[in-house]
Amino acid sequence: MRVSSRLLARSVCKANIPKDSYAFDSLTLDKKLKEAYTEYYNLKKSHIALRHTYLDNLAEALADLHQTPKARIIQQLKEREIQRSTARKIRYLRGKMKSGSTTLISIEQPGGGTFDYIDKQDVEREILRSNEQKFKQSHHHPFYHYPLKNLFGWKGISYESMLVLLGAYNSTKYIPTREADLLLALQRPENIHLLSNGKMTISLPVYRHFWHKAKETTSCYPDALLFTTMKAGARSDLISDIECKLAKVSIKSSYSPLCWKKCLDVMILKKSGLTTIKSLRTVVLFPVDCNFVFKNLGRKLMKNVEAATVLAPEQFGSHKHHRASALATNKALTYDLMRQLKCRGAMCSNDAKSCYDLIGHTQASLAMQRMGIPQASVDCMVTTLQEAIHRERTGYGGSSCYYGGKVWAIPIKGIGQGNGAGPAIWAVVSTPLLNILKVGLYGTYL
């Protein structure tokens, strides 16, 4: 933690003031302040050694508290220090940048150019309209029209869904080739059959440990419950037991509480200076207890796929010991080999546009059940996403208008960037697609 010299000097000065003294002359205060500055600059000379000593003591305390090897905690602390140092240097080089909530958006005009909106009502209207259309981008997909809609419904928890997971589905109706290939790829792996018992639960120690680690500054839907509330409640045996049982009710019975069906869309810049509405990223803030259940579901999902080793090896995101930088390195090495071997080939560098916002709930439901998540837990999440009311937050505050709710011809899709289970869902949804490409020999073979 970086502390300004003035703040530290004042803290030391305050610490040296006797509690029974209420008035000092200016000479005494100046002397105390000078002594504080002297002590600060003396300590600053050895700040690296002091920092290392602090990290060692911290690692030892955390190791005793969590019964974890000290070497592992020290490695984690060192990696965090490197990330902070790198981010600090980047901020210094880039200088002060514009930040804050959205107060201006630009709409592209048919004849070319853009038109800027700065009025509160205009900004909210255009953002709500754009976000609603963003979550409807996949409405043309065959899964939301006859016959797949009648077979699998909006949530993918029908009898036909069970047959697909068992690999016993054989439709008498015409299904497009790509969707038929996907249904075949969604058969549940044998390892998952052996591993999963089809149950979802949350133990009280896991619940309390999660909220102990949670950061109070994390954003969520502004409601009566906030991260500070949940962290404080987790320290009470009675409150944490009640909250844990309420969370288990939802994931075991497919019940979606009414208070969960509220979301807040926050728009952030993808690139500095680009204010066109298509260049803004929509981050969805869920109620804090709702997102806790989603995160727990995502952890269970990844625990299953990693234990059964059924995640596609080409999927470099969302799970341990994999980084996007390693995938970029592999791509560069592949290009080098192709040039050296003088073989033909081309690689598609694809930017998955609106990947989280385009995930269909039927496909996501089947992919999650394929990896051992019970229908009740999937039903709880999908119902919450489909019936949620979305409001908008801009620099002018929260909007009174909204979109979403229970009334729709086709429910809105997407899982929302900000969903705690989002990365895990993307991993299990993309794995069958990658498997289809491998079966069709669409890949790079050297």
Residue pairs with C-beta under 8 A, 6 or more apart in sequence:
5 37
5 40
5 41
8 36
8 40
9 33
9 36
9 37
9 40
10 33
10 36
11 36
12 35
12 36
12 39
12 40
13 29
13 32
13 33
13 35
13 36
16 32
16 35
16 36
17 24
17 32
24 32
43 50
55 74
55 77
55 78
55 81
56 74
58 77
59 70
59 73
59 74
59 77
60 70
62 68
62 73
63 69
63 70
63 73
97 272
98 272
100 395
101 266
101 267
101 393
101 394
101 395
102 123
102 127
102 267
102 268
102 280
102 394
102 395
103 118
103 123
103 394
103 395
103 396
104 116
104 117
104 118
104 123
104 275
105 116
105 117
105 123
105 126
105 127
105 267
105 275
105 276
105 277
105 280
106 114
106 115
106 116
106 117
106 275
106 276
106 277
107 114
107 115
107 116
107 117
107 126
107 276
107 277
108 114
108 276
108 278
109 115
114 276
116 275
117 123
117 126
120 394
120 396
123 394
123 396
124 392
124 394
124 396
124 399
124 401
125 401
126 277
127 265
127 267
127 277
127 280
127 392
127 394
128 265
128 390
128 392
128 399
128 401
128 402
128 403
130 277
130 278
131 265
131 282
131 390
131 392
131 403
132 390
132 403
132 404
132 412
134 282
134 354
134 357
134 414
135 357
135 412
135 413
135 414
136 410
136 412
136 413
137 354
137 357
137 358
137 413
138 144
138 358
138 359
138 360
138 413
138 414
139 410
139 413
141 360
142 148
142 175
142 176
142 179
143 149
143 152
143 179
143 360
143 362
143 363
144 154
144 360
144 362
144 410
147 171
147 173
147 174
147 175
148 175
148 179
148 362
151 158
151 160
151 171
151 173
152 158
152 160
152 161
152 362
152 366
153 362
154 361
154 362
154 382
154 386
154 410
154 411
155 361
155 362
155 365
155 378
155 379
155 382
155 383
155 386
156 361
156 362
156 363
156 364
156 365
156 366
156 369
156 378
156 382
157 365
157 369
157 375
157 378
157 379
160 169
160 171
161 365
161 366
161 369
163 169
164 183
164 186
164 187
164 366
165 186
165 187
165 188
165 366
165 369
165 370
166 187
166 188
167 184
167 187
167 188
169 183
171 180
175 183
181 436
182 363
182 432
182 433
182 436
185 432
185 433
185 435
185 436
185 439
186 366
186 367
186 370
186 432
187 370
188 369
188 370
188 371
188 372
189 308
189 310
189 370
191 308
191 309
191 310
192 304
192 308
192 310
192 370
192 371
192 372
194 308
195 304
195 307
195 308
195 372
196 304
196 371
196 372
198 372
198 374
199 374
200 251
200 252
200 297
200 300
200 373
200 374
200 376
200 377
201 248
201 251
201 252
202 244
202 247
202 248
202 251
202 296
203 244
204 240
204 241
204 244
206 296
207 234
207 240
207 243
207 244
207 247
208 234
208 240
210 234
210 292
210 295
210 296
211 230
211 231
211 233
211 234
211 240
211 292
212 231
212 234
214 227
214 230
214 231
215 227
216 227
216 228
216 231
217 227
218 227
219 266
219 285
220 226
220 227
220 285
220 286
220 287
220 288
220 291
221 262
221 263
221 264
221 285
221 286
221 287
221 288
221 290
222 264
222 398
223 259
223 262
223 287
223 288
225 287
225 288
225 289
226 288
227 288
229 288
230 243
230 288
230 289
230 292
233 239
233 240
233 243
234 240
234 243
243 289
246 289
247 289
247 292
247 293
247 296
249 255
250 256
250 257
250 260
250 293
250 380
251 293
251 296
251 297
251 376
251 377
251 380
252 376
252 377
253 376
253 380
254 375
254 376
254 377
254 379
254 380
254 383
255 380
256 380
256 383
256 384
256 387
257 290
259 287
259 290
260 286
260 287
260 289
260 290
260 384
260 388
261 384
261 387
261 388
261 389
262 287
262 388
262 389
262 391
263 284
263 285
263 286
263 388
263 389
263 390
263 391
263 404
263 416
264 284
264 285
264 390
264 391
264 392
264 393
264 398
265 282
265 283
265 284
265 285
265 390
265 391
265 392
265 393
266 282
266 283
266 284
266 285
266 393
267 280
267 281
267 282
267 283
267 392
267 394
268 280
268 281
268 283
269 275
269 279
269 280
269 281
270 279
270 280
270 281
271 279
281 417
282 357
282 417
283 417
283 418
284 390
284 416
284 417
284 418
284 419
285 393
285 418
286 294
286 416
286 418
286 419
286 420
290 384
291 418
291 419
291 420
292 420
293 380
293 381
294 381
294 419
294 420
294 421
295 420
295 421
296 420
297 373
297 377
297 381
297 420
297 421
297 424
298 420
298 421
298 422
298 423
298 424
298 425
299 424
300 372
300 373
301 368
301 371
301 372
301 373
301 421
301 424
301 425
301 428
302 318
302 319
302 424
302 427
304 371
304 372
304 373
305 311
305 319
305 371
305 427
305 428
305 431
306 319
306 320
308 371
310 371
310 431
311 319
311 427
311 428
311 431
312 430
312 431
312 434
312 435
314 434
315 322
315 427
315 430
315 431
315 434
316 322
316 323
316 324
316 326
316 327
317 324
317 423
317 426
317 427
318 423
318 424
318 426
318 427
319 427
331 347
331 349
334 347
334 444
334 446
335 347
337 446
338 345
338 446
341 446
343 446
345 444
347 444
354 414
355 426
356 414
356 415
356 416
356 417
356 419
356 422
356 426
357 413
357 414
357 416
357 417
358 413
358 414
359 413
359 414
359 415
359 425
359 426
359 429
360 413
361 382
361 385
361 386
361 411
361 413
363 429
364 382
364 415
364 425
364 429
365 378
365 382
367 425
367 428
367 429
367 431
367 432
368 378
368 425
368 428
369 375
369 378
370 428
370 432
371 428
381 421
385 412
385 414
385 415
385 416
385 419
386 408
386 411
386 412
387 404
387 405
387 406
387 411
388 404
388 405
389 402
389 403
389 404
389 405
390 402
390 403
390 404
391 398
391 399
391 400
391 401
391 402
392 398
392 399
392 401
392 402
393 399
403 412
404 412
415 421
415 422
415 425
416 422
419 425
437 443
